[in-house]
Amino acid sequence: MEKYTPSMQRYLQIKSEHPDLLLFYQMGDFYELFYDDAEKVARLLDITLTSRSLSSSGKPIPMAGVPVHSAESHVARLVRKGQSVVICDQVGDAKTSRGPIERKVTQIVTPGTLTEETLLQDRRENLLAGIYRGENAYGLAVLELSAGRFTLRECRDKAALDSELERLRPAEILVSEEHADEYGHDEPLSVDGCRQPPWHFEFENCHRELCEQMGTRDLSGFGCEDMRAGICAAGALLRYVRDTQKSALPHLRGITAERERDYIEMDAISRSCLEIDRSISGHEEHTLIAVHDHAMSAMGSRCLRRWFGQPLRDHARIEARHEAIAWLLDEGDLETLREHLGKINDTERIASRLALMSARPRDLIGLRDTLERLPQIKSQIEAAGAPLLSQIREQLTEQPELLDELRRAVVEEPPVTVRDGGVIAQGYDAQLDELRGLTGNADQYLLDLESTEKKRTGIANLRVAYNKIHGYYIEVPKSQGDQVPEEYRRTQTLKNVERFTLPELRQFESRVITARERSLAREKAVYRGLLESFVERLPRLKQCSQALAALDTLAALAWCARRYDYNRPCFTDRPGIAIAGGRHPVVERFIEHDFVPNDLVLDDSRRMLIITGPNMGGKSTYMRQTALIVLLAHIGAYVPAEKAEIGVIDRIFTRIGAFDDIASGRSTFMVEMTEAANILNNATDKSLVLMDEIGRGTSTFDGLSLAWACASHLVGATRSLTLFATHYFELTTLTELHDQLHNVHIDAVEHNEKIVFLHKVKEGAASKSYGLQVARLAGIPARVIELAHEKLKQMEVQERALSAQSGQMPLDLPATTADTTTPDDLRSELDDIQPDRLTPRDALEVLYRLKELSKRPP
């Protein structure tokens, strides 16, 4: 049997406890990795792979290493690649240890448990999620360890769970081994350690661990005692975090129970279609959050993202946010407040590092600077009458004792780590000051010794110096070597100089080195004690941080309202949505011309709008802007509209555009039908539904039939508030069957065989689809357009002939044709014209319209 060195035996023992993780094993000034770990890390980090003989056979073992002082950056790169890392440190003293130096695992770094500043994105939450499949629901627990935010909820089915995971996008997910196969490869389950033993999810154990962590007898005070599946998920998650952090978690003293009924629900498809935080192409630019994220701090930015992810249904909570924004706009000094908020630090994450005893000296400086700025921030909302701002002001506790402690304890500009000392300020700890005094007098002693020896020996170029390898020494030029006294002991010979020592110099060196070691050890102990003293202050610090984040979010939304000309929406208990002058909040920011605003009315007598008009005319923009205005209103923001009145909304569904899902073997049409089925099965009379081009993925008659049936079901059975865009003009005749269905169209006109998009929504059905005109704009060759035009005329003649023979209009034709002009049409058009109110753009539109009418046959 092969024998290994004691150090290697310890490595193999620890590695056996963490077989699937990368083990960083400290050996002096380096973290070393061996065998497969070494080969993997060398490949991932592009570092040198070496080998070393650490066994009796002398067979070389693959090895790779990184310096301890720079390990954090290497760990960060590995975590970003989905790897988890075990940190095994030397905890014993090499000078006093007999045999191998003691080593133990001090931390397990996984993608979902990051807390170090260099490992995290400032403005993004880093989430760890736990899932448990209960009898009647899926339990979902979510922890942001870096901020101490712990939530749980229960999802009624797998679809609801998937929607939450899409919204949250956790960095790591924990599941029971017995249920792991239910989740596809596209979900973030490929990271190490996410499959946990089933017994980690047992209810009794999970309930007990949560109560112990919260310091309570039960979980009733958190409103989750009845959430059995959620408790199982949360308990397993808590156990995992304890195992990885190897420390207490004093900042986790509360858990928030979330209920589906508290928020407007949106499935993953709807969130994707609306491009809330990620565009259809997968980018973060040109999204709803990107346009509105003008928070001045990282905490505020993360808070704003949470608000956008969970639009509220409680009108009272929403109105509280609206009132706060109104005060900031009308009475507050918004610019000065934002200037102060821009100078605060991420105290939310600093507090978590304090709790985990991993805070660095500059974290303490960041905390001190933020506490010093609190009075200025509070003064900006001192006179605020809005209840939410008053609540925030009360939560911004100044904590003068903590501030005084930080001022006295830490130097003004500390080093990055406490490893080499120089962090604790002079005068804070008497014992440390005394030890520093011993080392501080060393320089003067050396100067005195050098002066004395020069006089005694007569060697003018004699020098007393120090280096880390040889310690203190006396250096003499070789040319004056004959003047060296007998009591000098030679220690080193160089090209031009000789180096010596003296017994008294050796004794001094021993005292200084001992004092330095004792001083550094004392400083580390004082620093740790300082961190421990902050633990009891964590609840107030956490509350203050959350208040700062909320205030920054409100100020950012107020800034957007002022900059983008947004207005305050209002809510009503009546069903419906009424928007005057509505705009798309993202599109209007990035188009070169002025955005054309539009109105919308949905109410109990007008529950569905069939929207027709040309491609590229703006149907999808009109539909999306409606949903985004509703969404903005429900997060408590002002909206891009002159006026908006919104009734009770429970869910937002969208089905706009479709693509093949090749990985799942689903065609475009199958994807379209799956999305439509979700809407038809789950929408209620309080849901906002956006449906675009249903039925286009199959034959004309099949598609028309499906679109007809879907629209009929939504307006007749579900009674949802629905925007239904289509190119099937036949659907416009549904108004004859359903009083609650109305036609609107996106206006466009032809000019010199070209189409001009007016982007204006008008009542009634469109006169034509303008498909050939749009094709010409896209660059289809002229000959192809001509052939298509000829074919279109033939088909129209055939269709009319069939209609004449049957004596009635078929289902797939409108009941009346809009391709003729009557005197009444012209008279109606002229009567609507009010010359004194026309803008140049409106006048041009009128001219195009009259020219178009004049071309039609009578």
N, C-alpha and C positions, 0 to 999 in steps of 0.2 A: 504493500500500500504506500502510495506516494506521500511524503511528508512535506509540509509547507512551513515557512517561517511563521512565528507567532502572529505577526502582523497580518500575514495573508490568511491565516486560519480565522482570525477575527473578521476579516473582510468576507470570507466565504460564509461564515455564520450569519452575518447581517444580510448578505445577498440572498441567502436562502429564505429569509423572512419577507423579502421584497423581490421575488423573481422576475416580475414583469416591468419593474421600474429601473431607471438609470441611477446607479449608485455613485455619488460623488464622495469618495473616501479620502479624508484628509491625511496626508503624510507630509508633515512639516509645512512648508510654504505652498504646497500644491494640493489640489484635489485630484486624485488619480482614479481612473476607470480601467477595468481589466476585461479580458476575454471579449465576448460579443458586445458588451457595453462600450468598450474602447473602440471597436471597429465601427459601431453605429455612430458614436459621437464624432469620431474623426471624419466620417462621411458627412454628417449633418452640419458640422461646424467648420469643416475644411481645415482641421488642425493635423499636426503630425502624428502618425501612428508609429509607436516604437515598441520595444519588447524588453522584458526583464526576467531574469531567472530568480524565482522565488520559491523553488521547491528542491527537494533532494536530488531529483533527476537532472537538474540543470537545464531542463527544457524551457526555452523562452516563452513567456506569456505575453500576448498582445496587451499593450498599455498605451493610454493617452491621458494627458493631464492638462489642467488649466490652473493658473496662479490663484491662490485664495483671494487676493485683493481685487482681482478682476472677475471672479466667478459669477457675480450677479449678472453681468451682461451676457455671459455665455448661457446661464440658466434661462434668461429672458428669451434668447433666440430659440432654445429648445422648446420652451413652453409654447411659443408662437407656432411651432411646428407640431403641436399636439402631444408633446412628450411630458411625462411626469418625472420628477427628479427627487431622489432621496439624498438629503444632506447629512453626512456622518462626520461630526467634528471631533477633534482631539479635545477632550475635557480634562485630561490629566496633565500634570506638570512634568515635562521631559527631564528636568533636573532632579526631581525627587522621586520619580517613578522607578520602581525596581521591576525590570522586565518590560513588556510591551506597554506603550502609553495607552491609557484608557480612552476608548472612543465610544460614542453612542450617537444614535440618530436624533438630531435636534429639530428637524423639520422635513416634511414631505411637501414639495411644491407641485401642485397640480393646476391645470388650466382654470379651474373654478374656484381656487382658494388663494389667489394672488392678493397680496396686500402691499408689497413694496412699490414705491413710486415709479421706479424705473421699469417695472413689469406691467404697468397698467396704462391704459389710454385715459387721459385726463377727463374727457367729456363723455365717456362711455361707461356704463355699468358693466361690471364683470360678475356674472351670475353663476351660481351653482344651483342646480335643480335636482329634486328628488321626486320620483314618480312611484305611486303604488296603485295597483288595480284592485279596488275593493269590490264588494258584491254589487253595489248599486251606482258606483261612481269611481272616477279616477282621482286619487289624491295627488296634489301637486304642491310641493313646498319649494320655496325659492329663497336663497340667501345671498345677499351681497356682503360678503365677509369684510371687504375693505371699508364698508360704511356701517356695518352692524344692522342692516335692514333685513328682517326675517318675516316672510309672509307665507300663508298657506291658503289654499282654496280647493274646492272640489269641482270637477268637470263632469257633466252629465254623461258624456260619451267620448269616444276616441276623437271624433271630429272637433269637439270643443277643446279637448286637450291639445290637439295639433295646432289649433288656432292660437292658443296661449303660448305654445313653444315657438311658433313663428313670431309672435309679438315680442317675446322675451329674448329669444336667441341666446340661451345660456351657453357658457363656455364649456360646461361639463354637466352631464346628466347621470344620476344614480338610479339604477333599476334593480329589481330583484332578479337573480339568475333565472328563476323559473318563468319570468315573463319577458326576458330580454329579447326573445325571438319575435315579439310582436312589433318591434320597431325596425323600420327600414334602414338601409345603409346610408340614406341621405340625411339621417338625423345625427346629431353630434354624440353618438354613442361609441365611437371608435377610440376614444381616449382611454388611457390606462386606468384601471381601478374603478370603472363606472358600474360594473356588474358586482352586486353585493350579495352575500349569503341571505337566503330567505328569512332566517331568524332575526336579522337586523331590522326587519319590518314588522315584527310581532307587536301587536297593539299594546299589551300590558307593559312591555319593556320600553316602548317608545313613549307612552304616556308618562311613565315614571321618570324617564330621563328628561323630558321636557319640563315637568314640574320641578325637578331638582335644579335645572338650569335657571328657570324663572323664579325660583324661590317661593312657589305657591303650592297649595294643597291639591288644586285641580286647575283646569284651564278655562273655567267659566268666565273669569274676569277678562279673558281675551276674546270671548265670543266664539270659541271654536271647540268647546267640549263635545258638541254633537257631531263634529266632522271627523268621523272615525278613520276614513281613508286618508284624509289630510294629515292627521296625527301620525299615522304610520309612516307617511312620506317624510314628515318633518323630523320624527325621531331618528330615522335612519340617516338623514342628512346631518343632524347634529352629531351623531356618533362618528360619522366619517370625518367631520371637521375637527373634532377632538383628537382623533387618531392622527390626522395629518399635521396639525399645528403643535402638538406636544405641549400644550399650555392651556391654562384656563381661558375662558371666553367671557370676561366680565362685562363686555359691551353688549352681550346678547341677553337682555333682561326683559324683552317683550317680543310678542309675536302678533302680527296683524292678520286677522281673518278677513279674507275678501270673498264677497258673494257675487255671483253672476248678475244678480238683479241690480247691483249697485252701478253697473257700467253699461254703456252702449256696446253691444257685441258686434264684432266684425271678424269674419273668418279670414284665413290666410289669403284666399283669392281676392277678397275685397280690399284688404290692406295693400296687396300687391298692385291691384288695378288703380287704386287711388294714389299710389306712389308717396306714401306718408314719410317713410324714412329711407326708402330705396327705390330707385327708378326701375322701370321695366327692364332696362338693359343691365341692371345690377349695380349702378353707380349711386353715390350718395348726393351728388350735385343735382340741382333742379328738382328737389323734393320739398314736400311741405315743411318738414323740420328744418331743412337747410335754409329756407327762406326766412323762417321765424326764429332761428336760434341765434339771438343777439344777446344772450346772457353774458355778463361780464366776468363770471367766475365759472370754474369747472363744476362746482356744486350746483349752480343755477342751471347750467346746461343739462346736467343729468336729470335734475328735477323737471325741467321743461320736457324732456323726452318721455319721462314717466307720465306726465299729464297728457301728452299727445297719444300715448299708448292706452290710456284708460279714460276716455271721455265719460263724464259723470251723467247720471240720470236724475239725480236729486237737484231740482231747480233751486232750492235754497242755497246749497253749496256753490252752485254755479253763479248765482246772483251775488254771493259774497265776493267772489273773484272779480265780477264785473264792477262792483262798487269800489273795490280797491283800485282797479285800473282807472276808473272814472276820477277818483280823488287824485291819483298821481298825475293825470293829464290836466285836470282843471285847477287844482290847488297846490300840488306838490312841486318841488324843484327837481324834476326828473333827471336832468343832465347832471346836477351835482350829486344826487343819490347814486347814479350809475358810475360816476367817477370814483366815489368812495368804494362801491362794491367791486370795482375793477382792481382794487388794491388788497383785497382779502385773500387769504390762502385757503387751501382745501382742508379746513379743520375737520370735516366729516371723516376723511381718510386718516388724518393725523390722529384723531381720537381712537380709531380702530388700531392703529399701530401702537399707541400708548397702551391699549388694553392687552395687546399681544406681546408687550415688552420688546417691540422691535423698532420703536421710534428712534430716529437718528437726531443728532444735535440740531440740524437745520430744520427738522420738524418742529422742535421747540421754539426756534426763532420765528418760524412761520406762525405758530400758535400765538406767540407773544405779540407779533405785529398785528394780527387780526384782532386780538383782545384790545389793543390800544386804539384801534379804529372804531370799535363798537359805539362809543359815545357819539361820534360824528354821524354814524349811520342812524342811530336812534333819534338823534335830533331832527333828522330829515322827515321823520314820520310822527314826530311828537304831537302835532296838532291834528293828526288824521282822524276823521270821524268814521271812516269805514271800519266795521267790526273786525274784519280779517286783518287789517293793518294794526289795529289796536292789540289783537291777539299776538301778532308777530312781535310787536314792540315789547310786550310783557315777556316773551320768550327769549329776547336778546339780553340775557343776564350778563352783566359786565364782569363779574368774578374778580374783584380787585385783589383778593388774597392770592389767587392763582397767578395773576399778572405780576404781582410783587415778587412771588417766588421765582418766576421765570427771569425777571430782570436781575435778581440777585445771584441766581445760580449759574447762568450760562453767559459766556463771553459774547461780545457783540458780533463777531464773525468767527464762529467755530469751524473746525475742520469737518469733513464729510462724516467721519466715523469717530467713535471714542477710542478706537484701537490704540492710537499713538498718543493719546492725552491731549491736553490743551483745550478742553471743553469747559470744565467747571471754572467759574470766575474766582479771582482772588478774593479772599475774605468770606467765602461761603462756608468753607469747612476748615476749622483750625488745624486739624491733624494733617490734612492735605497741604495746607500752607506751610506747615513745619517741614514736611518731607520735601516740598519744593524748595524750601530755603536751603536745605543741605545741598541739593544739586545746583541751585542758583548761584551759590558761592564758589562753585568749581572754577568758573572762568577767572575770577579774581585771584584765587589760589594759584592757578597756573601762571598768571602774569607775575605774581610776586615771586614764585619759584624760579621762573625764567630770569628775572632781574637779579635775584640772589646768586644764581649759578653763573651768570655772565661775569659778575664782579669777582666771585670766588675763583673761577678758572681762568679768567682773562680771555675767554673765547667770545669775541664780539658777535659772531654769527650763530651762536647757540640758540636753539629754538625748542620750546616745550609744546607738544601738540598731541592730538588724539585721532584715532580712526577706529572703526568698528571691529576691525580684524585684530589689530595688535594692541588696542587700548591706548593708555597714555605712555608717551616716550619722550626722551631727550635726543634731539637730532643735532649732530656735529659734522661740519665739513671734513672730508678725509684729509684735506691739507692741514688741518689743525688737530689731527688725531693724537699727536704726541703730547698735547696739553690736557688730555682727558684724565681726571683723577682715578685712582685705583679702585675706589668704591663703586664706580660706574660698571654696570653689567651689560655687555653687548647683547642685543636681541635681534639685530638685523643689519645686513650690509647691502647697500645699494651702490649704484655706479659712482656717485660723487659724495655720498654721505654715509655716516654710520649712525645707527640708532641704539640708544642705551636706556637703561632704567635704573632706578634707585629703590632701596627697600621702602623708604617713606612714600615714594610715588606709587608703589604697588599697594601699600596700605590705603592711601588716599583713593586709589582707583576702586578698591574693593568697597570702601564706604560709599562712594558716589554711585557705583553700579547698583549696590543694594538699595540705596535710597531711591534711585530712579525706578527700580522694580517695585519697591513698596509704594512709591508715589503713584505709579500707573495703576497698580492694583487697587489702591485706595480710591483713585479717581473713578475707576470702573464701578466700584462698590457704591460710591456716592451717586453716580449717574443712575445706576439701577434703583437705588433707594428713591431718587427723585421721580423716576417713572412710576414706581409703586405708589408713591404718595398721591399721584394724580388719579389713580383708579377710582377713588370715591367721588371724584368730581366729574366722572365720565357722563352720568345721566344729564347733568345740566349742560355740559359741553356739547353733547349729542343733540339736545333740544335746541340749543343756540345755533348749531350748524344747520339743522333742518329749517329753522326760521330764516336764516340768511339765504338759504337756497330758494325758499319760497318767495322771499322778497325780491331776489334777483330775477326769478322767473316772471313775477308780476311786472317788474320794471321793464323787462325785455318785451313782454307783450304790449305794454303801454307804448314803448318806443316804436314798435311795429305799427300800432294803431295810428300814431301821429305821422310816421314816415310814409305809410302806405295809404293813408286816407281811409281807415277802417271806421266802422260805427258800431255802437253797442246794440246787440240784438235783444229781443225781448221774447218771453215765453208765455204760452197760454195752455190752458187745459183742453182747449178745443183741438180736434184732430186737424192736421194740415201743416203746410209750410207756405208762407207768403214772403217773397223776396222782391225788392225793388232795386233795380240797378245792380244786380249781382255780377261779380267778376271772379275769374279764376285766379286764386292768390299766387300761383306759381307761374302760369303762362304769362300773366300781365307783367311779370318782372323781366321776362327775357325776350319779348317780341319787340321789333323795331318800331312798329306803328302803335297808335293808341288802341287799347283794348276796348272792344264794343260791349258795354254792359247790357244785361238782359233781365227781364222780370220773370217771375215764376209764381204761379198760384196753384196749390194743391189743397183741397179741403174735402169735407164730407160729401159734397156734391160733385167733386172734380178729383177723383182719386187716381186717375191714370191719364197721362199725356202720351199719345202716339206721336212721335217726332219723326218727321220726314224731311228730306232735303238732300243736297248733293254730298258726295264724299268730300272731305276736307272743308266742308262748310262750317263745321263747329259743333256737330251734334254731340260728340263725345266730350268736348270741352264743356258744353252747357250742362251735360249730365254730371260730370265730375265736379264742376264748381258748385253745384247744388249740394252734393254730399260733403264737400270740403267746408262749405259755409256752415252746414249743420254740425260737422265735427268741431270746427273752431269754436262755435257757439257753446258746445257742450264741454269743452275743456276750460271755459271761462274766459275766452279771448274775445276781442272785438272781431268783426267780420268784414270782408270786402264787399260791401253793399251799402246802398243809401239807407235801406231799411230792411230788417228781417224779423219776422214773427214766426216762431216755431212751436208747434204743438208737442205732444208726448211722443218720443221716439224710443223704441227699445233696441232695434238692430239696424244696421246698414248692410245691405247686400249689393254687390256689383258683379255683373257679368259682361265685361267689355273686352273683346278681342280673345283669341284662342290660338294655341299652338299645339303641335304634336307633342305628346309626352312619350318620347321614344323609350326611355328607361322602363316605363311601366307598360309599354306596348299598346298605348292608347292613341287613336287618331285624333285629329283636330276636332272632328265632329263628336267623338266620344267624350273628349274633354269638355266640349261645349254642353253636351247633354248632362254630364255629371254635375257641372256647375249649376245648370238650370234646375236639375232635380233637387239640389240642396236648397235652392231658393224656394221652390214650389212647396217643399215639404216643411220648411221651417219658418217662413215669413208669416207675420201676423198683421193685423190691421193697424198696428203701430210701427210697422217696419217701413224704412225707406228702401225701395228697390230700384236699381238701375240695370236695365237689360238692353243690350245692343246687338242687333243683327242676329237674332235667334233664327236658326234653321238654314243658315247659308252654307253649311258644310255638307249638304246632301242635295238631292234633286229638287227642282223648283217646286213641284207639287207637294213633296214630302215636307220640305222646309216651310212652305207657306202654311200647310196644315198644322205643323207643330207650333209655328209662331202664333197662328190664330188661336190655337187651343191654350197656349201658355198665357197669352194676353187675356183671354176670356176667363181663365181660372183666377188670375191675379186680381182682376177687377170685379169678378162676380163672386168668387168663393173666399179668397184670402182678403180681399179689400185693402191691400197694401197701398201705400202712397208710392206710385210707380211712374218712372220715366222709361218709356219703351221706344227705342229708336229702331227704325226699320227701313229697308228699301222695298219692302212689299207694299205697294200702294193699296193693295187690296185690303189691308188691315184698317185703312182709314174708314171703311164702311162699318166697322164695329160700333161706331157712334150711333148707328141706327138700332143696335141691339142693347147697348148699355148707356144709360143716362149719365153715369159717372165717368165716362171715357170721353176725352176731348182731343181734337187734332191740333197740333202746332207744327210749324215748319221753320227751317233755317233758310232765310231768304238769299237768293242769288239771281243774277240776271245775265243774259247773253248779250255780247256786243262784238260785232264782226266775227261771228263764229267762235268767240272766246267766252269763257265764263268769268264773271266777276262775283267773288264771294262777299256778301254784305254782312254776314255773321249776326244778323238780327233775327230774333225769334218772333214770329208772328202767328196769329191765330189761323186755323185752317190747315188743310193738307197742302203739300207742295204740288206744283203743277207738273213737274217732271223730275227725273233723277239726275239729269246732266251727266250721265255716266260717260258718254262719248267725249264731252267737253273736258272732263277731268282726265280721261285717257290721253287726249291731245296735250294737256299740260304736262303729263308725265313723260312725254316724248315718244308716244306710239307713232310710227310712221304714218304720214298723211294718207297713203294708199290704203293702209289697214283701216283707218278711220272711215274712209269713203266706203269700203266694202261693208263695214259694220253698219253704217248709216243706211245703205241700200237694204241690207238684211232686216234691219229694224222696221223699215217701211213695209216690206213684204209681210212680216209677222203681224204688224198692226192691221193690215188689210185683211189678212186671213182671220184674225181674231174678231174683227168687226163683222165679217161675213158669217162666221159661225154664230155670233150673237144674234144677227138678224134672222137666221134660219130658226133658231130656237125660240125667238120671240122674247127672250129675257136676258138680262146681264148675268154672265157666269160669276161664280165666286171669285175668280182670279182677275176680275176687272172692277174698277170703281163704278159706282152707280151712275156717276155723271162724269163727263170728260171735261178737263180744264184746258184743253188745247184749242178752244174756240173763243172768240170774243163777241160779246153782245153789247149793244148800246148801254145796257145797264152796267156792264163791267166798267166801261170808260167813264160813265157818269159817277159811279161809286168811287173810282180812283180819283177823279177830279175833285169830288166833294171832300175827300179826305185831306186835300192839300191846303195847308195854311202858309202862304208864302212868307209872311212876316216872321214865322217861327223856324223857317228852314235854315239849317247850317249849310255851308257849301257841300258837305258830304251828302246831306239829305237831299239837296236839290239834284245832285248828280244821280242819286238813286232813283228819284222820281222820273227823271228823263229816261233812264234805262228802262224803267218799268213801262212807261207810256210807249216807248219804241217797240218793246217786246209785244205789247198788246196790239199795236197797229199791224204787226206782221201776221197775226193769227187770222185764219179764215173766219168769216162771219157764221 
